[in-house]
């Protein structure tokens, strides 16, 4: 069985961040955290767009399954 067939492990980095207590952070630390998370969101969105374009190109070349 390939690794892609296995379910993703629970408790990934985003889940751990979401569960973290934000109480101890200062205003400046929270602002920096927001900035870093916004950069990470942009990176993930760029990757998703690249994957979508790759998939669309493959579908156009080979035909979408089931159509």
PyMOL commands that set and color helices and strands:
alter all, ss='L'
color gray80, all
select helices_A, chain A and resi 3-5+13-19+27-62
alter helices_A, ss='H'
color red, helices_A
deselect
rebuild
show_as cartoon
